[in-house]
Amino acid sequence: MKTALAAGARGLLAVQRWIMFLSCALIIVGLFSEVVLRYAFGTSILGMNELIVIPALWMYFIGASYASHQGSHISANVLQVYLRGERARAVLRLVIAVISLGLALVFTWWGVLYLVSSAERGGTTSVFGLPLLLSQSAVTCGFVLMTLYALTEVLRAAREVRDAGEDRALAREEGED
């Protein structure tokens, strides 16, 4: 079971990396072609901005979820420096992870409401007539992934608290012998 979950997690991360790569490539090609057309030929592609917004939103939200998985998102763990024991640090990491999970759940709920509202209203881009859901679904997808990664962080932090408690109990027992 664990190996299947690990393989699924690796596959999900690979998909995220590909989405980020393709989104970056599409943005670069779009911007480069717009610059070349504008400055070399004195013209531009009508609606290029609406085409660039789609991969930009996917890159942003999938990149945010990937950073959440990697733990490379912005954080301010100043209090952790002042805590002496490993168990206290583990408890602080668990509290931070639970707060992050709570916020991720709220944002995911809002993202789902946004997506449902957008689907009900419909709507297309003004020039190419592409469904707005192409870009708007990136928001919900990114928040769902961030929630998944926040949940795994809570589980990991809870294991750290448990392990730190067991290590402390073992150290106490060894000291009594």
Backbone hydrogen bonds, N-H to C=O, Kabsch-Sander energy under -0.5 kcal/mol:
donor,donor_aa,acceptor,acceptor_aa,energy
5,L,1,M,-2.3
6,A,2,K,-2.7
7,A,3,T,-2.5
8,G,4,A,-2.4
9,A,5,L,-2.6
10,R,6,A,-2.4
11,G,7,A,-2.5
12,L,8,G,-2.4
13,L,9,A,-2.3
14,A,10,R,-2.2
15,V,11,G,-2.4
16,Q,12,L,-2.3
17,R,13,L,-2.5
18,W,14,A,-2.2
19,I,15,V,-2.6
20,M,16,Q,-2.6
21,F,17,R,-2.6
22,L,18,W,-3.1
23,S,19,I,-2.5
24,C,20,M,-2.5
25,A,21,F,-2.6
26,L,22,L,-2.8
27,I,23,S,-2.4
28,I,24,C,-2.7
29,V,25,A,-2.7
30,G,26,L,-2.5
31,L,27,I,-2.9
32,F,28,I,-2.9
33,S,29,V,-2.7
34,E,30,G,-2.0
35,V,31,L,-2.4
36,V,32,F,-2.8
37,L,33,S,-2.7
38,R,34,E,-2.4
39,Y,35,V,-2.9
40,A,36,V,-2.5
41,F,36,V,-0.9
41,F,37,L,-0.9
42,G,38,R,-0.6
43,T,37,L,-2.2
46,L,44,S,-0.6
48,M,45,I,-1.8
51,L,47,G,-1.4
52,I,48,M,-2.2
53,V,49,N,-1.8
54,I,50,E,-0.8
56,A,52,I,-1.8
57,L,53,V,-2.5
58,W,54,I,-1.8
59,M,55,P,-2.9
60,Y,56,A,-2.5
61,F,57,L,-2.5
62,I,58,W,-2.4
63,G,59,M,-2.0
64,A,60,Y,-2.0
65,S,61,F,-1.9
66,Y,62,I,-2.4
67,A,63,G,-2.5
68,S,64,A,-1.9
69,H,65,S,-2.1
70,Q,66,Y,-2.5
71,G,67,A,-1.4
72,S,67,A,-1.9
73,H,67,A,-0.7
78,V,76,A,-0.6
81,V,77,N,-0.5
81,V,78,V,-1.3
82,Y,78,V,-0.6
82,Y,79,L,-0.9
83,L,79,L,-0.7
89,R,85,G,-1.8
90,A,86,E,-2.4
91,V,87,R,-2.5
92,L,88,A,-2.2
93,R,89,R,-2.4
94,L,90,A,-2.0
95,V,91,V,-2.6
96,I,92,L,-2.6
97,A,93,R,-2.3
98,V,94,L,-2.6
99,I,95,V,-2.4
100,S,96,I,-2.5
101,L,97,A,-2.4
102,G,98,V,-2.5
103,L,99,I,-2.5
104,A,100,S,-2.6
105,L,101,L,-2.5
106,V,102,G,-2.0
107,F,103,L,-2.7
108,T,104,A,-2.5
109,W,105,L,-2.4
110,W,106,V,-2.4
111,G,107,F,-2.5
112,V,108,T,-2.6
113,L,109,W,-2.6
114,Y,110,W,-2.6
115,L,111,G,-2.4
116,V,112,V,-2.8
117,S,113,L,-2.6
118,S,114,Y,-2.5
119,A,115,L,-2.4
120,E,116,V,-2.3
121,R,117,S,-2.2
122,G,118,S,-2.0
125,T,130,L,-2.5
129,G,125,T,-0.8
132,L,123,G,-2.0
134,L,131,P,-1.7
135,S,132,L,-0.9
136,Q,132,L,-2.4
137,S,133,L,-2.1
138,A,135,S,-1.0
139,V,136,Q,-0.8
140,T,136,Q,-0.9
141,C,137,S,-2.6
142,G,138,A,-2.5
143,F,139,V,-2.2
144,V,140,T,-2.5
145,L,141,C,-2.1
146,M,142,G,-2.4
147,T,143,F,-2.3
148,L,144,V,-2.2
149,Y,145,L,-2.5
150,A,146,M,-2.2
151,L,147,T,-2.4
152,T,148,L,-2.0
153,E,149,Y,-1.8
154,V,150,A,-2.1
155,L,151,L,-2.2
156,R,152,T,-2.3
157,A,153,E,-2.7
158,A,154,V,-2.5
159,R,155,L,-2.0
160,E,156,R,-2.0
161,V,157,A,-2.2
162,R,158,A,-2.3
163,D,159,R,-3.1
164,A,160,E,-2.7
165,G,161,V,-2.1
166,E,162,R,-2.3
167,D,163,D,-2.7
168,R,164,A,-2.0
169,A,165,G,-2.1
170,L,166,E,-2.6
171,A,167,D,-2.4
172,R,168,R,-2.1
173,E,169,A,-2.4
174,E,170,L,-2.6
175,G,171,A,-1.9
176,E,172,R,-1.4
177,D,173,E,-1.0
